[in-house]
Amino acid sequence: MSCLFINLVKNLPENKNIIQLFPNRTSLGKASLIIMATKWGVASAGKISNDFVAAVRGMGSNEHEFLAIAARNLLSAESFASRHHIPKAYGSYEELAIDKEVEVVYIGCINSQHYSLAKLMMENGKHVLLEKPMTLSWKQTKTLSEISRKHNRFLMEALWSRFLPSYDFLMKLVQEGYIGDVIHVDANLGISMLYRERIVTRALGGGTILDLSIYPLNAVSMIYSNEKPEKITAVGHLNDDGIDISMTCSLKFSNNRTATVTTSGIAELPCHIIIVGTKGQIKVPNPMYVATKIETMDKVYDFPLPEPAIPTNYPNSTGLKYEAIEVRKCLQNGLIESSVMPLKDSEMLAEIMDEIRRQLGVVYPDEDSI
């Protein structure tokens, strides 16, 4: 196969096949079936990693291929590999980092490991899709952005709300002035989950600010065009380990705009978003972080997600596939960051969460480690 042909296949646009590049050829033999799959590795064999692989595999697409899974112990990796038919299992993340066949790594480990693993992967030539929150702090997030640019490696925070069709529709309504000028956003997310060790433990990067508030804060940020708030005022409650189990904050923006964000790990909240404009309101009902409905003044719009092909741990996890679609699109176009979830937006969210944590007194042991 010629170098020209290989390059054409490598840069094949999304949703096109090789025949479309050669309209005057009636046959290209086996070459006509070639699609260069994005070659994935997975770091961590936990619940969210299971759901991500299930979501991507559930698309039934030959555009994504999972080559390797790494966990802190080999038995966990082997079990995951067997369940998802992944050919290689590693008992350390370092082994995955040096696997030359892997192109991009999805990192789904606990929050406190995000920074070190993303750094390890990028410094070993891997592109990275990093589960939210990107890191424990703005300092770590900013440093990962710099490493991405230094090594010319793609990096994106896996904040799945941004890539959902429902959120795309929501933003079009807001930007087209359906409810006039937006003046207030009320967003909340509360789930009873104080029994989860990773949520209530400081050493694991726990707390509702990092785990939950990133979703409503992201919605506010999107609606207000990623503008930095002029003022943040936060209150909340901490557990005995110094981790927030509930939080409410008010955010002041320019042009008389405000927002309120509430999170709780104690009990379920309405888990919705209310967007108030000068001409009406839009509601994103429960579950706001993976919205399947948008309620306008005229009607309710449905955005159903497909049923999973295999059991998943979290509701509507098939929506995780849109992150993988975005990663593949960016890599095919030679990009090292996404225009949908650019690094500056991840940095902004981290900076806001830093300030909320500062006001509540939540400090992580390794948040300044770089």
Phi, psi and chi 1 to 4 in degrees:
 res  aa     phi    psi   chi1   chi2   chi3   chi4
   1 MET       -  133.0 -168.1 -179.4  -62.8      -
   2 SER   -72.1  158.6   71.1      -      -      -
   3 CYS   -61.4  -36.6  -68.5      -      -      -
   4 LEU   -60.7  -45.4  172.0   61.5      -      -
   5 PHE   -64.8  -42.1 -174.8   80.2      -      -
   6 ILE   -59.9  -43.1  -68.4  171.5      -      -
   7 ASN   -65.3  -37.8  -73.8  -27.4      -      -
   8 LEU   -63.5  -42.8  -76.6  169.6      -      -
   9 VAL   -64.8  -41.8  172.9      -      -      -
  10 LYS   -59.7  -37.1 -124.2 -177.4 -139.2 -174.9
  11 ASN  -101.7   23.1  -64.4  -65.8      -      -
  12 LEU   -60.5  124.7 -166.1   63.7      -      -
  13 PRO   -62.4  156.8  -19.5   31.0      -      -
  14 GLU   -57.3  140.7 -163.4   76.1   18.8      -
  15 ASN    63.6   24.2  -60.3  -38.4      -      -
  16 LYS  -121.3  150.1  -72.8 -170.3  179.3  -65.5
  17 ASN  -110.9  171.8   58.4   51.6      -      -
  18 ILE   -66.3  -28.1 -156.4   70.4      -      -
  19 ILE   -62.8  -34.1  -70.1  -68.0      -      -
  20 GLN   -65.4  -21.1  -70.0  173.4  -72.9      -
  21 LEU   -80.7  -17.6  -64.5  178.1      -      -
  22 PHE  -130.8   69.1  -61.4   90.9      -      -
  23 PRO   -63.4  -21.4   23.4  -33.6      -      -
  24 ASN   -91.7   -1.4  -63.1  -38.5      -      -
  25 ARG   -97.8  130.3  -66.8  -67.8  -63.1  -88.8
  26 THR   -84.0  -21.8   57.0      -      -      -
  27 SER  -153.4  139.6  174.8      -      -      -
  28 LEU  -123.8   15.9  -73.1  166.9      -      -
  29 GLY    60.6 -141.5      -      -      -      -
  30 LYS   -64.9  -26.0  -68.6 -177.0  179.4  179.4
  31 ALA   -61.0  -27.0      -      -      -      -
  32 SER   -67.0  -17.3   63.9      -      -      -
  33 LEU   -97.0   -1.6  -59.5  176.5      -      -
  34 ILE   -74.9  126.6  -68.4  175.9      -      -
  35 ILE  -132.0  124.9  -66.9  178.4      -      -
  36 MET   -78.0  106.6  -57.4  -63.7  -72.2      -
  37 ALA   -73.3  147.5      -      -      -      -
  38 THR   -75.6  125.5  -59.9      -      -      -
  39 LYS   -98.6  111.6  -60.6 -175.7 -175.7  -57.9
  40 TRP  -100.5  145.8  -70.7   87.4      -      -
  41 GLY  -118.6  156.5      -      -      -      -
  42 VAL  -125.6  128.6  179.2      -      -      -
  43 ALA  -107.0  110.8      -      -      -      -
  44 SER   102.6  132.2  178.9      -      -      -
  45 ALA  -103.8   31.3      -      -      -      -
  46 GLY   -81.6 -171.6      -      -      -      -
  47 LYS   -64.8  -43.6  -68.4 -179.0  178.1  179.7
  48 ILE   -70.4  -32.4 -168.3   64.4      -      -
  49 SER   -65.1  -40.9  -65.8      -      -      -
  50 ASN   -56.4  -47.2  174.4   87.1      -      -
  51 ASP   -69.4  -35.1  -72.6   10.5      -      -
  52 PHE   -64.2  -48.4  175.9   76.1      -      -
  53 VAL   -63.1  -41.1  174.8      -      -      -
  54 ALA   -62.2  -40.8      -      -      -      -
  55 ALA   -65.0  -44.9      -      -      -      -
  56 VAL   -69.5  -44.1  176.9      -      -      -
  57 ARG   -63.6  -32.8  -81.5  -87.6  172.9   80.6
  58 GLY   -66.3  -16.6      -      -      -      -
  59 MET   -68.4  -20.0  -70.6 -167.5  -72.7      -
  60 GLY    65.2   28.7      -      -      -      -
  61 SER  -101.9  144.2  168.0      -      -      -
  62 ASN   -93.3   18.6   55.8   -1.3      -      -
  63 GLU   -88.8   -9.6  -64.5  179.2  -18.9      -
  64 HIS  -131.3  134.6  -58.2  -91.1      -      -
  65 GLU  -134.6  125.7 -178.2 -179.9    4.3      -
  66 PHE   -94.6  117.9  -70.9   93.5      -      -
  67 LEU  -101.3  -30.1  -62.7 -177.8      -      -
  68 ALA  -153.7  150.0      -      -      -      -
  69 ILE  -130.0  136.3  166.0   68.6      -      -
  70 ALA  -125.4  141.1      -      -      -      -
  71 ALA  -139.9  176.1      -      -      -      -
  72 ARG   -72.7  -18.8  -74.0  175.4  -67.7  179.8
  73 ASN  -137.3  148.7   68.2   76.9      -      -
  74 LEU   -65.9  -35.3 -175.0   56.7      -      -
  75 LEU   -61.4  -41.9  -74.8  178.4      -      -
  76 SER   -63.5  -42.6  -65.6      -      -      -
  77 ALA   -64.5  -42.4      -      -      -      -
  78 GLU   -66.1  -39.0  -71.3  176.2  -22.9      -
  79 SER   -63.2  -43.9  175.3      -      -      -
  80 PHE   -62.8  -45.2 -168.0  101.8      -      -
  81 ALA   -61.2  -41.8      -      -      -      -
  82 SER   -64.6  -42.9  175.4      -      -      -
  83 ARG   -64.4  -36.3 -174.7  164.0   63.8 -106.8
  84 HIS  -108.1    8.1  -67.8  -74.0      -      -
  85 HIS    57.1   47.3  -51.4  -70.5      -      -
  86 ILE   -98.7  127.8  -64.1  174.2      -      -
  87 PRO   -67.9  -30.5   19.4  -30.4      -      -
  88 LYS  -121.0  135.3  -69.5 -176.1  -81.6 -171.1
  89 ALA  -125.9  132.0      -      -      -      -
  90 TYR  -120.5  143.8  -63.0  123.5      -      -
  91 GLY   -94.6   12.3      -      -      -      -
  92 SER  -151.1  152.3   74.0      -      -      -
  93 TYR   -74.2  -26.4  -62.7  122.8      -      -
  94 GLU   -62.7  -37.4  -71.1   76.7   13.1      -
  95 GLU   -63.9  -40.0  -69.2  173.7  -80.8      -
  96 LEU   -65.6  -40.0  176.1   59.9      -      -
  97 ALA   -60.7  -31.3      -      -      -      -
  98 ILE  -100.0    5.8   61.6  174.3      -      -
  99 ASP   -72.6  110.9 -174.5  -33.3      -      -
 100 LYS   -72.1  -16.2  -65.6 -173.5 -178.6  -57.2
 101 GLU   -80.1  -22.9  -69.6 -172.1  -65.3      -
 102 VAL   -80.6  130.4  172.0      -      -      -
 103 GLU   -96.0  -44.3  178.2 -177.2    5.8      -
 104 VAL  -139.6  142.2   54.3      -      -      -
 105 VAL  -115.9  128.6  174.8      -      -      -
 106 TYR   -89.7  125.0  169.0   79.1      -      -
 107 ILE  -108.4  115.3  -62.0  176.3      -      -
 108 GLY  -123.2   29.1      -      -      -      -
 109 CYS   -81.3 -177.8   59.1      -      -      -
 110 ILE   -65.9  156.3   56.6  175.3      -      -
 111 ASN   -53.9  -39.7  -64.5  -17.2      -      -
 112 SER   -68.2  -13.9   55.8      -      -      -
 113 GLN  -100.8   -6.1  -67.6 -177.9  -49.8      -
 114 HIS   -56.3  -50.2  -76.3 -168.2      -      -
 115 TYR   -62.3  -51.4  171.5   78.5      -      -
 116 SER   -64.1  -39.2   60.1      -      -      -
 117 LEU   -72.5  -40.6  -77.9 -172.4      -      -
 118 ALA   -62.6  -41.9      -      -      -      -
 119 LYS   -60.8  -47.0 -179.4  176.2 -176.9  -71.3
 120 LEU   -57.4  -46.3  171.9   68.9      -      -
 121 MET   -67.6  -46.1  -64.1  -56.8  166.4      -
 122 MET   -66.4  -38.2  -73.7 -169.1  -70.0      -
 123 GLU   -70.1  -14.4  -71.2 -179.5  -17.0      -
 124 ASN  -104.9   20.1  -80.3  -84.6      -      -
 125 GLY    86.6   11.3      -      -      -      -
 126 LYS   -96.7  143.1  -56.7  -67.0 -176.0  -76.5
 127 HIS   -77.7  157.9  -56.9  -64.9      -      -
 128 VAL  -137.4  130.4  169.7      -      -      -
 129 LEU  -109.2  112.0  173.8   61.1      -      -
 130 LEU  -109.0  119.3 -179.3   55.2      -      -
 131 GLU   -56.4  147.3 -168.9   51.9   60.7      -
 132 LYS   -71.8  153.7   65.1   80.8 -167.3  165.4
 133 PRO   -69.3  149.5   31.3  -36.6      -      -
 134 MET   -52.9  -47.3 -176.5  168.1  -85.2      -
 135 THR  -147.7 -170.6   68.8      -      -      -
 136 LEU   -80.2  -19.0  -62.6  177.8      -      -
 137 SER  -155.3  166.6   66.1      -      -      -
 138 TRP   -63.1  -39.9  172.6   83.8      -      -
 139 LYS   -59.5  -45.4 -175.4  176.7 -179.0 -179.7
 140 GLN   -67.6  -41.1  -71.6 -174.3  -14.9      -
 141 THR   -63.2  -45.1  -62.7      -      -      -
 142 LYS   -61.4  -40.3  179.6   69.1  173.0  174.9
 143 THR   -65.9  -39.5  -57.6      -      -      -
 144 LEU   -63.3  -38.1  -76.3 -172.9      -      -
 145 SER   -59.8  -42.3  -63.4      -      -      -
 146 GLU   -66.7  -39.5  -67.1  167.5   -6.9      -
 147 ILE   -65.0  -40.2  -67.0  171.1      -      -
 148 SER   -57.2  -46.1  164.6      -      -      -
 149 ARG   -71.9  -37.6  -63.9 -177.5 -178.3  107.9
 150 LYS   -62.4  -42.1  176.2 -177.4  177.2 -179.1
 151 HIS   -97.9    2.7  -67.2  -82.5      -      -
 152 ASN    55.6   45.5 -162.0   35.3      -      -
 153 ARG  -113.7  139.3  -63.5  -65.3   90.0 -173.9
 154 PHE   -67.8  137.9  177.3   83.8      -      -
 155 LEU  -141.6  131.1  173.4   64.5      -      -
 156 MET  -148.0  138.1 -172.9  178.8   83.0      -
 157 GLU   -76.1  131.5 -174.6  172.4   16.6      -
 158 ALA   -84.6   68.2      -      -      -      -
 159 LEU   -98.1   87.5 -143.0  173.2      -      -
 160 TRP   -60.8  -25.2   62.3  -26.9      -      -
 161 SER   -54.0  -39.1  -55.8      -      -      -
 162 ARG   -60.7  -24.4  -72.8 -133.2  174.9 -176.5
 163 PHE  -104.3   -1.0  -51.1   96.4      -      -
 164 LEU   -75.6  143.2  -63.3  171.0      -      -
 165 PRO   -56.8  -33.8  -26.2   34.8      -      -
 166 SER   -63.4  -41.6   56.1      -      -      -
 167 TYR   -71.0  -33.6  -92.1   71.3      -      -
 168 ASP   -62.2  -43.9 -174.9   53.1      -      -
 169 PHE   -64.5  -43.4  176.9   73.7      -      -
 170 LEU   -57.5  -47.1  171.1   67.0      -      -
 171 MET   -65.9  -33.4  -69.2  -50.7  -57.8      -
 172 LYS   -65.5  -39.8  -73.9  176.1 -179.1  174.9
 173 LEU   -61.4  -46.1  -71.4  177.7      -      -
 174 VAL   -64.9  -47.5  170.0      -      -      -
 175 GLN   -68.7  -27.8  -69.0  165.2   -1.5      -
 176 GLU   -87.3    3.2  -68.7  170.8    3.8      -
 177 GLY    77.7   26.7      -      -      -      -
 178 TYR   -57.2  -36.5  173.5   75.0      -      -
 179 ILE  -112.8   24.0   55.2  171.6      -      -
 180 GLY    74.8 -146.5      -      -      -      -
 181 ASP   -84.4  126.1  -63.0  -34.1      -      -
 182 VAL   -71.5  131.1  177.0      -      -      -
 183 ILE  -117.7  -19.7   61.4  165.1      -      -
 184 HIS  -155.1  143.1 -176.6   70.8      -      -
 185 VAL  -127.7  126.8 -179.3      -      -      -
 186 ASP  -114.9  119.1  179.7   78.8      -      -
 187 ALA  -135.7  135.3      -      -      -      -
 188 ASN  -144.4  153.3   62.7   79.1      -      -
 189 LEU  -150.5  115.3  179.9   54.8      -      -
 190 GLY  -136.5  131.4      -      -      -      -
 191 ILE  -137.6  133.3  -57.7  170.4      -      -
 192 SER   -69.6  106.9  176.8      -      -      -
 193 MET  -151.5   29.2   55.9 -178.9 -172.0      -
 194 LEU   -72.8   -6.4  -62.5 -172.9      -      -
 195 TYR   -83.0   -9.5   58.7   90.5      -      -
 196 ARG   -87.1  120.7  -62.1 -179.1 -173.1  174.4
 197 GLU   -57.7  -41.8 -175.8 -177.2    8.3      -
 198 ARG   -66.3  -21.5   68.3  175.4 -177.9   83.3
 199 ILE   -83.0  -33.4  -63.4  -62.2      -      -
 200 VAL  -104.9    4.4  -62.8      -      -      -
 201 THR  -111.1  124.6  -53.3      -      -      -
 202 ARG   -64.7  -41.3 -165.7  164.9   66.5   98.3
 203 ALA   -65.1  -20.1      -      -      -      -
 204 LEU   -96.9    4.5  -59.2 -178.7      -      -
 205 GLY    74.7   37.7      -      -      -      -
 206 GLY   -78.1 -173.3      -      -      -      -
 207 GLY   109.7  155.6      -      -      -      -
 208 THR   -78.3  -20.8   67.8      -      -      -
 209 ILE   -63.8  -52.9  -64.4  169.4      -      -
 210 LEU   -72.6  -40.7  -70.3 -168.9      -      -
 211 ASP   -81.3  -36.2 -158.6   72.7      -      -
 212 LEU  -112.7  -44.4  -62.8 -178.3      -      -
 213 SER   -65.3  -19.8   81.1      -      -      -
 214 ILE   -59.9  -29.9 -168.1  166.8      -      -
 215 TYR   -71.0  -55.4  -72.2  118.4      -      -
 216 PRO   -64.6  -35.9   16.4  -28.3      -      -
 217 LEU   -64.1  -37.7  -73.3  171.9      -      -
 218 ASN   -62.5  -42.0  170.6   64.9      -      -
 219 ALA   -61.9  -45.2      -      -      -      -
 220 VAL   -60.3  -45.7  170.7      -      -      -
 221 SER   -60.6  -43.9 -177.2      -      -      -
 222 MET   -63.0  -47.0  -68.7  176.0   71.4      -
 223 ILE   -65.3  -34.2  -68.1  162.9      -      -
 224 TYR   -99.0   28.6  -74.1  157.1      -      -
 225 SER    54.3   37.8  -58.7      -      -      -
 226 ASN    57.8   30.9  -58.0  -61.4      -      -
 227 GLU   -76.4  141.1  179.6 -178.5  -40.9      -
 228 LYS   -74.2  129.8 -175.9  176.5 -179.4  178.0
 229 PRO   -64.7  145.9   19.0  -28.3      -      -
 230 GLU   -75.7  -29.0  -64.8  178.5  -13.8      -
 231 LYS  -152.8  142.7 -175.2  177.5 -179.0 -179.6
 232 ILE  -128.8  129.4  -59.8  170.2      -      -
 233 THR  -127.1  120.0  -56.1      -      -      -
 234 ALA  -129.3  145.7      -      -      -      -
 235 VAL  -135.6  162.7  -64.4      -      -      -
 236 GLY   176.3 -175.5      -      -      -      -
 237 HIS  -124.6  141.1  -66.0  -79.2      -      -
 238 LEU  -111.8  152.7  -50.7 -174.7      -      -
 239 ASN   -87.5 -174.4   66.6    5.4      -      -
 240 ASP   -67.6  -17.9  -68.3  -20.5      -      -
 241 ASP   -91.9    3.9 -160.9   29.7      -      -
 242 GLY    81.4   22.4      -      -      -      -
 243 ILE  -110.0  138.3  -73.3  -58.8      -      -
 244 ASP   -70.0  131.3   61.6  -73.7      -      -
 245 ILE  -110.1   -6.8   55.4  175.8      -      -
 246 SER  -160.1  154.3   68.2      -      -      -
 247 MET  -160.2  141.2 -179.1  -82.6  -63.9      -
 248 THR  -133.5  133.9  -64.4      -      -      -
 249 CYS  -136.6  148.5   69.7      -      -      -
 250 SER  -110.3  136.4  -63.1      -      -      -
 251 LEU  -122.0  131.3  -58.8   98.8      -      -
 252 LYS  -105.7  129.6  176.9 -175.3  175.7 -176.9
 253 PHE  -119.5  171.4  -66.5   85.6      -      -
 254 SER   -66.7  166.7   63.1      -      -      -
 255 ASN    58.5   40.8  -60.4  -38.8      -      -
 256 ASN    63.2   26.3  -58.2  -44.9      -      -
 257 ARG  -101.7  145.0  -63.5  170.5  -60.6  159.1
 258 THR  -138.8  170.1   55.7      -      -      -
 259 ALA  -153.5  151.9      -      -      -      -
 260 THR  -128.2  130.9  -56.7      -      -      -
 261 VAL  -126.5  130.1  166.7      -      -      -
 262 THR  -130.3  138.0  -60.5      -      -      -
 263 THR  -133.0  153.9   58.6      -      -      -
 264 SER  -152.7  137.0  176.4      -      -      -
 265 GLY  -103.7    1.6      -      -      -      -
 266 ILE   -86.2  -42.7  -55.4  169.5      -      -
 267 ALA  -150.3  164.2      -      -      -      -
 268 GLU   -75.3  132.3 -175.6  172.0  -16.7      -
 269 LEU  -100.0  175.8  -63.8  177.4      -      -
 270 PRO   -57.8  -25.3  -28.2   35.9      -      -
 271 CYS    56.0   48.2  -58.6      -      -      -
 272 HIS  -134.6  172.2   65.0 -149.2      -      -
 273 ILE  -123.6  131.7  -52.9  168.7      -      -
 274 ILE  -115.2  121.3  -55.7  -66.8      -      -
 275 ILE  -109.5  118.3  -53.6  161.5      -      -
 276 VAL  -105.8  126.2 -178.6      -      -      -
 277 GLY  -122.2  174.8      -      -      -      -
 278 THR   -70.4  -12.3   53.4      -      -      -
 279 LYS  -122.9   10.6  -64.0 -179.4 -179.6  178.8
 280 GLY   148.5 -165.9      -      -      -      -
 281 GLN  -135.1  155.7  -61.5 -177.3   11.9      -
 282 ILE  -127.6  140.8  -58.8  171.1      -      -
 283 LYS  -120.8  133.8  179.8  178.6 -179.9  179.8
 284 VAL  -106.3  105.6 -177.8      -      -      -
 285 PRO   -77.3  172.1   27.5  -32.6      -      -
 286 ASN   -57.8  130.0 -173.5    4.4      -      -
 287 PRO   -93.1  118.3   31.1  -31.0      -      -
 288 MET   -63.8  -27.2   54.5   76.0   65.3      -
 289 TYR   -78.1  -21.4   57.4   95.1      -      -
 290 VAL  -136.7   63.5   57.2      -      -      -
 291 ALA   -61.0  132.8      -      -      -      -
 292 THR  -114.5    0.6   56.2      -      -      -
 293 LYS  -142.6  148.0  -64.9 -179.7 -175.6  -67.2
 294 ILE  -128.8  122.5  -58.3  -66.8      -      -
 295 GLU  -101.0  116.5  -62.2  178.8    9.0      -
 296 THR  -106.4 -178.6   71.9      -      -      -
 297 MET   -70.2  -19.3  -64.0  176.1  -70.4      -
 298 ASP  -100.5  -38.5  -56.2  -48.0      -      -
 299 LYS  -164.7  173.2   63.4 -180.0  -70.1 -172.3
 300 VAL  -104.6  125.9  176.1      -      -      -
 301 TYR  -101.7  131.4  -66.7   86.7      -      -
 302 ASP  -101.3  138.8  -68.2  -54.8      -      -
 303 PHE  -132.3   70.3  -62.1   88.1      -      -
 304 PRO   -66.0  147.0   25.1  -33.7      -      -
 305 LEU  -105.5  147.5  -66.8  166.7      -      -
 306 PRO   -66.8  155.2   23.1  -33.3      -      -
 307 GLU   -69.5  144.0  -69.5  -62.9  -45.0      -
 308 PRO   -69.1  146.4   24.7  -33.3      -      -
 309 ALA   -74.4  -29.7      -      -      -      -
 310 ILE  -131.2  161.9   63.0  172.9      -      -
 311 PRO   -58.9  140.2  -24.9   34.8      -      -
 312 THR  -118.9  165.9   56.6      -      -      -
 313 ASN   -90.2  -27.2  -62.6  -69.4      -      -
 314 TYR  -123.9  149.7  -56.6  108.7      -      -
 315 PRO   -62.4  142.9  -20.1   31.3      -      -
 316 ASN    59.8   26.8  -63.6  -40.5      -      -
 317 SER   -63.4  -16.7  -75.8      -      -      -
 318 THR   -62.6  -17.8   52.2      -      -      -
 319 GLY   -66.6  -13.4      -      -      -      -
 320 LEU   -66.8  -17.4  -67.0  167.5      -      -
 321 LYS   -61.9  -28.5   69.3  178.9 -176.2  178.3
 322 TYR   -66.9  -27.4  -64.8  106.4      -      -
 323 GLU   -64.4  -45.5  -60.9  170.6  -14.7      -
 324 ALA   -63.8  -38.4      -      -      -      -
 325 ILE   -61.3  -42.3  -68.5  170.9      -      -
 326 GLU   -66.2  -41.7  175.9   68.4    9.2      -
 327 VAL   -60.0  -48.7  170.5      -      -      -
 328 ARG   -60.4  -43.5  176.4  173.6  169.2   80.7
 329 LYS   -59.2  -45.4  176.8 -177.2  173.8 -176.5
 330 CYS   -65.6  -43.8  -70.2      -      -      -
 331 LEU   -64.3  -38.5  -66.7 -178.9      -      -
 332 GLN   -64.2  -27.2  -74.9 -172.8  -48.9      -
 333 ASN   -99.3   11.9  -73.3  -77.9      -      -
 334 GLY    69.5   26.2      -      -      -      -
 335 LEU   -94.3  149.6  -56.8  175.8      -      -
 336 ILE  -108.5    3.6   63.2  168.3      -      -
 337 GLU  -154.9  160.3   63.0  179.0  -62.4      -
 338 SER   -93.5  141.0  163.2      -      -      -
 339 SER   -75.3  -20.6   61.0      -      -      -
 340 VAL   -79.0  -39.6 -179.8      -      -      -
 341 MET  -130.7   69.9 -172.5   74.7 -124.6      -
 342 PRO   -68.6  158.9   24.0  -31.8      -      -
 343 LEU   -62.5  -33.0  -64.5  174.3      -      -
 344 LYS   -63.8  -30.1   64.9  177.8  178.7   59.6
 345 ASP   -73.1  -38.5  -70.3    5.0      -      -
 346 SER   -63.2  -39.9  -67.5      -      -      -
 347 GLU   -64.3  -40.2  -67.7  168.1   18.1      -
 348 MET   -64.0  -45.4  174.0   66.6   71.5      -
 349 LEU   -62.1  -40.0  -72.2  169.5      -      -
 350 ALA   -64.0  -39.5      -      -      -      -
 351 GLU   -65.4  -41.0 -172.1  174.5    1.6      -
 352 ILE   -64.5  -44.5  -67.0  171.4      -      -
 353 MET   -66.9  -34.0  -69.6 -171.6  -68.9      -
 354 ASP   -57.8  -45.2  -87.8    9.3      -      -
 355 GLU   -66.9  -40.3  175.9   57.4   21.8      -
 356 ILE   -62.8  -45.3  -65.1  171.0      -      -
 357 ARG   -62.4  -39.7  -72.9 -165.6  -61.1  110.0
 358 ARG   -59.6  -44.0 -173.9 -167.6   67.7   78.0
 359 GLN   -68.6  -30.7  -67.3 -173.8   28.0      -
 360 LEU   -88.7  -16.7  -92.7   63.3      -      -
 361 GLY    86.7   28.8      -      -      -      -
 362 VAL   -94.1  119.1  177.8      -      -      -
 363 VAL  -129.9  131.2  179.8      -      -      -
 364 TYR   -96.1  146.0  -63.4  112.4      -      -
 365 PRO   -57.0  -37.0  -22.6   32.1      -      -
 366 ASP  -115.3   20.6  -60.0  -40.0      -      -
 367 GLU   -67.7  -21.5   65.5  177.8   77.4      -
 368 ASP  -101.7    6.1  -72.3  -30.9      -      -
 369 SER   -74.6  124.9  -61.8      -      -      -
 370 ILE  -139.4      -   57.0  171.4      -      -
